[in-house]
Amino acid sequence: MNDMTPIQKSSPKDWETDQEVRWCPGCGDYAILKAVQRTMPELGRKPEDTVFISGIGCSSRFPYYMETYGFHTIHGRAPAVATGIKLANPELDVWIVTGDGDDGQRVHAQSFPRSPEIPGDSSAGTLGDGI
């Protein structure tokens, strides 16, 4: 009889980095970060197979706070970079994080076939109307 190796499920701690989180006190990005770190294991995701791509702004520090692959792009380029990464390695779980103005201040999810996009600090309005 063959013993099967059990599938190792990650925990929220597996998704946390040792980086100091640098958002303003009371910022909603803290709640989003913790929610994602708690949810990824429940989705059966693995940090080593995951990439977070961000645009510009405070929320776009997100990849620094996730123990995954990550890339901080320039203004408005996160979807293009994420698409290129997914085309280069379709096995990766690719996520986008955008901030105010970076994505027309829309709060939405999309997937790659597209993976969900995580809303950032679009209510802050620090970049005007986002256009």
C-alpha positions as a Markdown table, in Angstrom:
| # | Residue | x | y | z |
|---|---|---|---|---|
| 1 | Met | 0.0 | 0.0 | 0.0 |
| 2 | Asn | 1.3 | 3.4 | -0.9 |
| 3 | Asp | 1.2 | 6.2 | 1.6 |
| 4 | Met | 0.2 | 9.5 | 0.1 |
| 5 | Thr | 1.9 | 12.6 | 1.2 |
| 6 | Pro | -0.7 | 14.9 | 2.7 |
| 7 | Ile | -1.2 | 18.2 | 1.0 |
| 8 | Gln | 0.3 | 20.9 | 3.2 |
| 9 | Lys | -2.1 | 23.8 | 3.7 |
| 10 | Ser | -0.6 | 27.2 | 4.4 |
| 11 | Ser | -1.6 | 29.4 | 7.3 |
| 12 | Pro | -2.1 | 33.2 | 7.5 |
| 13 | Lys | 1.4 | 33.4 | 9.0 |
| 14 | Asp | 2.9 | 31.9 | 5.9 |
| 15 | Trp | 1.6 | 35.0 | 4.0 |
| 16 | Glu | 3.1 | 37.6 | 6.3 |
| 17 | Thr | 6.5 | 39.3 | 5.8 |
| 18 | Asp | 8.8 | 40.8 | 8.4 |
| 19 | Gln | 8.3 | 44.3 | 6.8 |
| 20 | Glu | 6.9 | 47.1 | 8.9 |
| 21 | Val | 3.5 | 48.0 | 7.5 |
| 22 | Arg | 3.6 | 51.8 | 6.8 |
| 23 | Trp | 0.1 | 53.0 | 6.4 |
| 24 | Cys | -1.6 | 55.7 | 8.3 |
| 25 | Pro | -3.4 | 54.8 | 11.5 |
| 26 | Gly | -6.9 | 53.7 | 10.8 |
| 27 | Cys | -6.3 | 53.1 | 7.1 |
| 28 | Gly | -8.6 | 50.5 | 5.6 |
| 29 | Asp | -5.6 | 48.9 | 3.9 |
| 30 | Tyr | -4.8 | 47.2 | 7.2 |
| 31 | Ala | -8.1 | 45.3 | 7.1 |
| 32 | Ile | -7.7 | 44.4 | 3.5 |
| 33 | Leu | -4.2 | 43.0 | 4.1 |
| 34 | Lys | -5.2 | 40.9 | 7.0 |
| 35 | Ala | -8.3 | 39.7 | 5.2 |
| 36 | Val | -6.2 | 38.6 | 2.2 |
| 37 | Gln | -3.6 | 36.9 | 4.5 |
| 38 | Arg | -6.4 | 35.0 | 6.2 |
| 39 | Thr | -8.3 | 34.1 | 3.0 |
| 40 | Met | -5.4 | 32.9 | 0.8 |
| 41 | Pro | -4.9 | 29.6 | 2.8 |
| 42 | Glu | -8.7 | 29.0 | 2.8 |
| 43 | Leu | -8.6 | 29.3 | -1.0 |
| 44 | Gly | -5.9 | 26.6 | -1.1 |
| 45 | Arg | -3.3 | 29.0 | -2.5 |
| 46 | Lys | 0.4 | 28.7 | -1.9 |
| 47 | Pro | 2.7 | 31.7 | -1.3 |
| 48 | Glu | 5.4 | 30.2 | -3.7 |
| 49 | Asp | 2.8 | 30.1 | -6.5 |
| 50 | Thr | 1.4 | 33.6 | -6.0 |
| 51 | Val | 2.3 | 37.0 | -7.3 |
| 52 | Phe | 0.9 | 40.4 | -6.2 |
| 53 | Ile | 1.3 | 43.2 | -8.7 |
| 54 | Ser | 0.7 | 46.8 | -7.6 |
| 55 | Gly | 0.5 | 50.2 | -9.2 |
| 56 | Ile | 1.1 | 53.4 | -7.3 |
| 57 | Gly | 0.1 | 54.9 | -4.0 |
| 58 | Cys | -0.1 | 53.8 | -0.4 |
| 59 | Ser | -2.1 | 50.7 | -1.1 |
| 60 | Ser | 0.4 | 49.6 | -3.7 |
| 61 | Arg | 2.9 | 48.8 | -0.9 |
| 62 | Phe | 0.8 | 45.6 | -0.6 |
| 63 | Pro | 3.4 | 43.3 | -2.3 |
| 64 | Tyr | 6.0 | 44.2 | 0.3 |
| 65 | Tyr | 3.7 | 42.9 | 3.1 |
| 66 | Met | 2.9 | 39.6 | 1.5 |
| 67 | Glu | 5.4 | 36.7 | 1.6 |
| 68 | Thr | 4.9 | 36.0 | -2.1 |
| 69 | Tyr | 6.5 | 37.1 | -5.3 |
| 70 | Gly | 5.6 | 40.8 | -6.0 |
| 71 | Phe | 6.2 | 43.7 | -8.3 |
| 72 | His | 5.5 | 47.4 | -7.7 |
| 73 | Thr | 4.9 | 48.9 | -11.1 |
| 74 | Ile | 4.4 | 52.5 | -12.3 |
| 75 | His | 1.1 | 54.3 | -12.5 |
| 76 | Gly | -1.6 | 52.4 | -14.3 |
| 77 | Arg | 0.6 | 49.6 | -15.5 |
| 78 | Ala | -0.3 | 46.8 | -13.0 |
| 79 | Pro | -2.8 | 45.1 | -15.4 |
| 80 | Ala | -0.3 | 45.0 | -18.3 |
| 81 | Val | 2.5 | 43.7 | -16.1 |
| 82 | Ala | 0.1 | 41.1 | -14.5 |
| 83 | Thr | -1.0 | 40.0 | -18.0 |
| 84 | Gly | 2.6 | 39.5 | -19.1 |
| 85 | Ile | 3.4 | 37.5 | -15.9 |
| 86 | Lys | 0.4 | 35.3 | -16.4 |
| 87 | Leu | 1.3 | 34.7 | -20.1 |
| 88 | Ala | 4.9 | 33.9 | -19.2 |
| 89 | Asn | 3.8 | 31.5 | -16.5 |
| 90 | Pro | 0.2 | 30.5 | -16.6 |
| 91 | Glu | 0.6 | 28.3 | -13.4 |
| 92 | Leu | 1.1 | 31.4 | -11.2 |
| 93 | Asp | -1.8 | 32.9 | -9.3 |
| 94 | Val | -1.6 | 36.5 | -10.2 |
| 95 | Trp | -3.3 | 39.3 | -8.2 |
| 96 | Ile | -3.5 | 43.0 | -8.8 |
| 97 | Val | -3.5 | 45.8 | -6.1 |
| 98 | Thr | -4.4 | 49.3 | -7.2 |
| 99 | Gly | -4.6 | 52.6 | -5.4 |
| 100 | Asp | -6.5 | 55.9 | -6.0 |
| 101 | Gly | -6.2 | 57.1 | -9.5 |
| 102 | Asp | -4.3 | 53.9 | -10.5 |
| 103 | Asp | -7.4 | 52.2 | -11.8 |
| 104 | Gly | -9.9 | 55.0 | -12.3 |
| 105 | Gln | -10.9 | 54.8 | -8.7 |
| 106 | Arg | -13.0 | 51.7 | -9.3 |
| 107 | Val | -13.4 | 49.1 | -6.6 |
| 108 | His | -13.8 | 45.8 | -8.3 |
| 109 | Ala | -12.5 | 42.3 | -8.7 |
| 110 | Gln | -11.2 | 40.7 | -11.9 |
| 111 | Ser | -9.5 | 37.5 | -12.6 |
| 112 | Phe | -6.6 | 36.2 | -14.7 |
| 113 | Pro | -8.0 | 34.0 | -16.5 |
| 114 | Arg | -7.6 | 36.7 | -14.3 |
| 115 | Ser | -7.2 | 36.6 | -10.5 |
| 116 | Pro | -9.0 | 39.1 | -8.2 |
| 117 | Glu | -8.0 | 42.7 | -8.0 |
| 118 | Ile | -7.7 | 44.0 | -4.5 |
| 119 | Pro | -9.1 | 47.5 | -4.0 |
| 120 | Gly | -6.7 | 50.0 | -2.5 |
| 121 | Asp | -7.1 | 53.5 | -0.9 |
| 122 | Ser | -9.4 | 54.9 | -3.6 |
| 123 | Ser | -11.4 | 56.8 | -1.0 |
| 124 | Ala | -8.4 | 58.8 | 0.1 |
| 125 | Gly | -8.6 | 61.0 | -3.1 |
| 126 | Thr | -5.0 | 61.9 | -2.8 |
| 127 | Leu | -4.6 | 61.9 | -6.6 |
| 128 | Gly | -7.7 | 63.9 | -7.4 |
| 129 | Asp | -10.3 | 62.3 | -9.6 |
| 130 | Gly | -8.0 | 59.5 | -10.8 |
| 131 | Ile | -8.0 | 60.5 | -14.4 |
